[in-house]
Amino acid sequence: MRLVASLELAIAPMHRICKRAGAVRVSEAAARELAKALEEIGVKIAKEAIDYAMHAGRKTIKVEDIEIAVKKVMGSKP
């Protein structure tokens, strides 16, 4: 039996995301892996947003901080 790291994101929404993308069936392992990947991306975005808020002299992350962080982490849209 292997230990599974605790995730912040629920697994059921990962199944729905995969199905919305066109999957017919999604394994539990695949749903967990998607949750893990999205959580890692989310943490990267949050850390960038914190940096932007602190640079602006704020402790509160605002929507603009997240928007800028998403562009940096995910790449800007053409």
C-alpha positions as CSV (number, residue, x, y, z in Angstrom):
1,M,0.0,0.0,0.0
2,R,1.5,3.3,-1.0
3,L,0.8,6.6,0.7
4,V,-1.1,9.2,-1.2
5,A,-0.2,12.9,-0.5
6,S,-3.1,14.9,0.7
7,L,-4.6,17.2,-2.0
8,E,-6.4,20.5,-1.5
9,L,-8.5,19.9,-4.6
10,A,-11.3,17.3,-4.7
11,I,-11.1,14.4,-7.1
12,A,-14.7,14.5,-8.4
13,P,-14.3,17.9,-10.2
14,M,-11.2,16.4,-11.9
15,H,-13.4,13.7,-13.4
16,R,-15.8,16.4,-14.6
17,I,-13.0,18.5,-16.1
18,C,-11.7,15.5,-18.1
19,K,-15.2,14.6,-19.2
20,R,-15.8,18.2,-20.3
21,A,-12.6,17.9,-22.4
22,G,-14.1,14.9,-24.1
23,A,-13.0,11.8,-22.1
24,V,-15.5,8.9,-21.9
25,R,-13.9,7.4,-18.8
26,V,-11.4,8.7,-16.3
27,S,-9.4,6.5,-13.9
28,E,-9.1,7.5,-10.2
29,A,-5.3,7.7,-10.7
30,A,-5.7,10.1,-13.7
31,A,-8.1,12.3,-11.7
32,R,-5.6,12.4,-8.8
33,E,-2.7,13.3,-11.1
34,L,-4.7,16.1,-12.7
35,A,-5.6,17.4,-9.2
36,K,-1.9,17.3,-8.3
37,A,-0.8,19.1,-11.4
38,L,-3.5,21.8,-11.1
39,E,-2.5,22.3,-7.4
40,E,1.1,22.8,-8.3
41,I,0.2,25.3,-11.0
42,G,-2.1,27.1,-8.5
43,V,0.6,27.4,-5.9
44,K,3.0,28.9,-8.5
45,I,0.4,31.4,-9.5
46,A,-0.4,32.3,-5.9
47,K,3.3,32.8,-5.1
48,E,3.7,35.1,-8.1
49,A,0.5,37.0,-7.0
50,I,1.9,37.4,-3.5
51,D,5.1,39.0,-5.0
52,Y,3.0,41.4,-7.0
53,A,0.8,42.4,-4.0
54,M,3.9,42.9,-1.8
55,H,5.6,45.0,-4.5
56,A,2.5,47.2,-4.5
57,G,2.7,47.5,-0.7
58,R,-0.3,45.3,0.0
59,K,-0.8,42.2,2.0
60,T,-4.0,41.4,0.2
61,I,-3.9,39.6,-3.2
62,K,-6.2,41.3,-5.6
63,V,-7.7,40.0,-8.9
64,E,-5.2,42.0,-10.8
65,D,-2.3,40.2,-9.1
66,I,-3.8,36.9,-10.0
67,E,-4.3,38.0,-13.6
68,I,-0.7,39.1,-14.0
69,A,0.6,36.0,-12.3
70,V,-1.5,33.7,-14.6
71,K,0.0,35.5,-17.6
72,K,3.5,35.0,-16.2
73,V,3.1,31.4,-15.2
74,M,1.0,30.2,-18.0
75,G,2.3,32.4,-20.7
76,S,0.4,35.3,-22.3
77,K,-2.3,34.6,-24.8
78,P,-1.5,35.7,-28.4
